Amino acid sequence: MFLSPIQESDTMTKAMGSSQLPTMDPSCMPAVTAREMMVRNLITLSPTMDALDALDVLLRNRISGAPVVNEDGKFLGTFSEKSCMRFTVSMAYDGMPSTDVFSLIDANPPTIIEETDLLTIAQTFLTESCRRLPVLDGDGRLRGQISRRDVMRAVRSHLHKPVKKSGTSGLFFSAILSSEERRV
């Protein structure tokens, strides 16, 4: 059986309960920028740090990657779980005992600036293969970072919570009558 889009929509509403779900017109997208939602207190790595030590930092802090910055705070790239996989393969095939972080970083990950809007950030996550977006200033210095989860939090905090429809409470008169009274 095929349902029209309207019938399908009615079916979805019924299946989801009596709450009215919020809708969002793209023009109503929250006017939030990277500056407002970025995390500023980041774990960063030095480009000269040993890769095994960097791997330990990721594991100890339960993070999937960290920005690599020089002593002036200039962003050089990202050391991530993928970098660790590259390191593992290099160790196995090349017999490489260890190396510095700089030789394993993704030196050209997607980045954004502090004025980047929420919709652009979300679109960047859709088109790029990344878990985090470093936020840079005009001089290429790291100012913060935004994860996909940060975007989800920003959207959710700006949407109205589902509103319960008024009306029936779900109790039926027949439920309070005895079976004998219902037969009469």
Residue pairs with C-beta under 8 A, 6 or more apart in sequence:
3 11
18 164
18 165
18 167
19 162
19 163
19 164
19 165
20 162
20 163
20 164
20 165
21 162
22 159
22 160
22 161
22 162
24 159
26 119
29 117
29 118
29 119
30 118
30 154
30 155
30 158
31 117
31 118
32 117
32 118
32 154
32 158
33 114
33 115
33 116
33 117
33 118
34 112
34 113
34 114
34 115
34 116
34 121
34 133
34 135
34 144
34 146
35 114
35 115
35 135
35 143
35 144
36 154
37 118
37 146
37 150
37 151
37 153
37 154
38 114
38 135
38 143
38 144
38 145
38 146
38 150
39 144
39 145
39 146
39 147
39 150
40 143
40 144
42 66
42 67
42 142
42 144
42 145
43 57
43 61
43 63
43 66
44 66
44 67
44 68
44 69
44 142
45 54
45 57
45 66
45 67
45 68
45 69
45 79
45 101
46 68
46 69
46 70
46 71
46 101
47 68
47 70
47 76
47 100
47 101
47 102
47 105
48 100
48 101
48 102
49 100
49 101
50 98
50 99
50 100
50 101
51 83
51 84
51 87
51 98
51 99
51 100
51 101
51 103
51 104
52 98
54 66
54 79
54 101
55 84
55 87
57 66
58 64
58 65
58 66
58 79
58 80
58 81
58 84
64 80
64 81
64 131
64 132
65 78
65 79
65 80
65 81
65 82
65 83
65 131
65 132
66 78
66 79
66 80
67 75
67 77
67 78
67 79
67 134
67 142
67 145
68 75
68 76
68 77
68 78
68 79
68 101
68 102
68 105
69 75
69 76
69 141
69 142
70 76
72 141
73 141
73 142
74 139
74 140
74 141
74 142
75 111
75 134
75 136
75 140
75 141
75 142
76 102
76 105
76 107
77 102
77 105
77 106
77 107
77 108
77 109
78 105
78 106
78 109
78 132
78 134
79 101
79 104
79 105
79 106
80 106
80 131
82 106
83 101
83 104
83 105
83 106
84 104
86 104
87 99
87 104
90 96
90 99
91 97
91 98
109 130
109 134
110 124
110 128
110 130
110 133
111 133
111 134
111 135
111 136
112 120
112 121
112 124
112 133
112 134
112 135
112 136
112 146
113 135
113 136
113 137
113 138
114 135
114 137
114 143
114 144
116 124
116 135
118 151
118 154
118 155
121 133
121 146
121 151
122 151
122 155
124 133
125 133
125 148
125 151
131 147
131 148
132 145
132 146
132 147
132 148
133 145
133 146
133 147
134 142
134 144
134 145
135 142
135 143
135 144
135 145
135 146
136 142
136 143
137 143
174 182
